[in-house]
């Protein structure tokens, strides 16, 4: 291995100097740090083991909680099913009501258009002998601010 030197002023210097390695003895800080790390690792390992361990009572409690949640979910789904079924039933009944109203309106119009008032008047006058009321046959009654009148006696002639 050849060493190269150069001159800088009155001193000769070595170009590539290798660091002098001293044998390292364990530093007190490093030892304490390693012990702390080891304690932390052991504590973490113990915590993990404790977390994985479950007692029978805890397992029973968790099982009961799961059962309660499952029952609540099933009952909620049943209620939603019932609500949707009732909504379908209501929609069907409303459709049926609409159809019946349309049929009723159509029949009412058919009845109204089938009645000929001139024919009724002709039959009443010519066949049944009816005639219009004269002025003496009309009786007037005073009605208090009601829309109807109660009859307690016979109407005087």
C-alpha positions in Angstrom: 0.0 0.0 0.0 1.5 3.2 -1.1 1.0 6.4 0.8 1.0 9.7 -0.9 2.1 12.8 0.8 1.9 16.4 -0.1 3.7 19.4 1.1 1.7 22.3 2.4 4.1 25.0 3.6 6.6 23.6 6.0 4.4 20.6 7.0 4.0 17.3 5.1 0.6 15.9 5.2 -0.8 12.5 4.4 -3.6 12.6 1.7 -5.8 9.7 2.7 -5.6 9.3 6.3 -7.6 6.4 7.9 -9.3 7.1 11.1 -7.7 5.5 14.1 -10.1 3.0 15.6 -10.1 2.8 19.3 -11.5 -0.3 20.9 -14.9 0.7 22.2 -15.9 -0.3 25.5 -19.6 -0.3 26.3 -20.9 3.1 27.2 -23.1 3.4 30.2 -25.8 5.3 28.3 -26.0 2.6 25.6 -26.3 -0.1 28.2 -29.1 1.8 30.0 -30.9 2.4 26.6 -30.7 -1.2 25.7 -32.1 -2.2 29.1 -34.9 0.2 28.6 -35.7 -1.1 25.2 -35.6 -4.7 26.5 -38.0 -3.7 29.4 -40.4 -2.0 26.9 -40.3 -5.1 24.6 -41.1 -7.4 27.6 -43.9 -5.1 28.8 -45.4 -4.9 25.2 -45.2 -8.7 25.0 -46.9 -9.1 28.3 -49.6 -6.6 27.3 -50.2 -8.5 24.0 -50.5 -11.8 26.0 -53.0 -10.2 28.4 -54.9 -8.8 25.5 -55.2 -12.2 23.9 -56.3 -13.9 27.1 -60.1 -13.8 27.7 -61.8 -15.2 30.7 -64.9 -17.3 30.5 -67.0 -14.4 32.0 -65.8 -12.0 29.3 -66.5 -14.5 26.6 -70.0 -15.1 27.9 -70.6 -11.3 28.1 -69.4 -10.9 24.5 -71.6 -13.8 23.4 -74.6 -12.2 25.1 -73.9 -8.9 23.4 -73.6 -10.6 20.0 -76.9 -12.4 20.6 -78.7 -9.2 21.7 -77.4 -7.3 18.6 -78.4 -10.2 16.3 -81.9 -10.3 17.8 -82.2 -6.5 17.4 -81.1 -6.8 13.8 -83.5 -9.6 13.0 -86.4 -7.7 14.6 -85.5 -4.5 12.8 -85.5 -6.4 9.5 -88.9 -8.0 10.3 -90.3 -4.5 11.1 -89.0 -3.1 7.9 -90.5 -6.0 6.0 -93.9 -5.5 7.7 -93.8 -1.8 6.9 -93.0 -2.3 3.3 -95.8 -5.0 3.0 -98.3 -2.6 4.6 -97.2 0.2 2.3 -97.8 -2.1 -0.7 -101.2 -3.0 0.8 -102.1 0.7 1.2 -101.0 1.5 -2.3 -103.2 -1.4 -3.6 -106.2 -0.1 -1.6 -105.7 3.5 -2.8 -105.6 2.2 -6.4 -108.8 0.3 -5.7 -110.5 3.4 -4.2 -109.4 5.4 -7.3 -110.9 2.8 -9.6 -114.1 2.7 -7.6 -114.4 6.5 -7.6 -113.9 6.5 -11.4 -116.6 3.8 -11.8 -118.9 5.7 -9.5 -118.5 9.0 -11.4 -119.0 7.2 -14.7 -122.3 5.6 -13.5 -123.5 8.9 -12.0 -122.9 10.7 -15.3 -124.7 7.8 -17.1 -127.7 8.1 -14.7 -127.8 11.9 -15.0 -127.6 11.8 -18.8 -130.2 9.0 -19.0 -132.9 11.1 -17.2 -135.0 13.1 -19.6 -136.8 15.9 -17.6 -139.1 16.7 -20.5 -140.3 13.1 -20.6 -141.0 13.1 -16.8 -142.9 16.4 -17.1 -145.0 15.1 -19.9 -145.8 11.8 -18.1 -146.7 13.8 -14.9 -149.0 16.2 -16.6 -150.6 14.0 -19.3 -150.8 10.6 -17.7 -150.9 11.3 -14.0 -153.0 14.5 -14.2 -150.6 16.7 -12.3 -150.5 20.4 -12.8 -148.5 23.4 -11.5 -149.4 24.7 -8.0 -151.6 27.8 -7.8 -150.8 30.7 -5.6 -153.4 29.6 -3.0 -151.7 26.2 -2.6 -148.3 27.7 -1.7 -147.7 28.3 2.0 -144.8 30.4 3.3 -143.1 29.8 6.6 -140.5 31.9 8.3 -137.3 30.0 9.1 -134.9 31.2 11.7 -131.3 31.4 10.6 -131.2 27.6 10.3 -131.0 25.6 7.2 -133.8 23.3 8.2 -137.1 23.5 10.0 -138.6 21.0 12.5 -142.4 20.2 12.0 -144.1 19.7 15.4 -147.7 20.0 14.1 -149.7 19.5 11.0 -149.5 22.3 8.4 -152.7 24.4 8.6 -154.8 24.4 5.4 
